[in-house]
């Protein structure tokens, strides 16, 4: 931070907490590509459908595309980054 008296530098690392605001589609079978929208997705390390991890692509800080994995069951979606884990407010229904 820059002030009239000089520049201040924190001795702590600043981490952005991820947030999921929506995803589409809201249901589908194994193999469905799901676009997850929110914030703080840069550096995503894990995406889960319920308790099952899956493959994913970070499209940008506000969007991740993930594939519904085998053995997935209906449940919430979560995204993990260095800043923490975000969990969807609603469930993805595996059909």
N, C-alpha and C positions, 0 to 999 in steps of 0.2 A: 504494500500500500504506500502511496506517495502522499506526504503531508507537506505543509509549508516548511516544516523543520527538517525534512529529509525523507528517506525511504525506510520503511519498516519491513522487515522480513520475519516471517514466523519460523520458529524452530520445529513446527509440527507440519506433517504432511496433510494437505487438504484433500479430503475424499468426498466425492459426490455420491449421495445415496440414490440408487436407482429407483424408478417408479414406473409401474405398469398402469396405463390408463385404459387400454382396450386391446382386443385381439380379434382377428377375423380369419377364417370363419369361426363361428362359435361352437361348431361340432364337425365331426368327420371321422373317417376310418383311419387306421394305421397307414402311414405314408402321406397323409395330408400335409401340405405346406401351410403353416399358420404364421401370419404377419402380426407381430406383437409391437404395439406402439406405446411410447411413454417417454422417459427421459433418463439420462445417465447411463446409457447402454455401452458407451465406449469401454473397451476392456472387458467385455463379458467373458466369463470363464466357464459358466455352466447354465444350461437351460433344462428345466425339469417339467414333465407333465406328471403331476402327482409326485410319486416317489421314483419315477423312472427318468433317467438322464437321456438326452437326445442330441443329435447333431444340429448345428445352427450356423447361421451367417449373420454377422453384424453388418447391417446395411448403413448404419450411421448412429449417431448418438441417441436418436429418437426411435429407431426401428431395428428389430431383429426378426429374421425369418427362421422358423424352426420346423422340423419334421416330426409329426406324431410318431413316437417310437413303438416298436413291437412291445407287447406286454403292458402298454399304457392302459389305464382305466380312467373313467370320468373323474376329474379333479381339477384343482387349481394349477395354474402355470406359474413357475417362479424363474427368476433370472438372478444370477449371482455375479457381482463385480467386486473389485477391490473395496468399494464403498459399502458393500453389504448385499442383502438379498431382498428383492421385491417380489411380492406374491400378488397374483391377480385377485380382484374382489369377487369375481364370478368364476364358475367352473367351465372347463372345456369338456364337452360331452363326446366321448369316444363311441362311434356308432358301428 
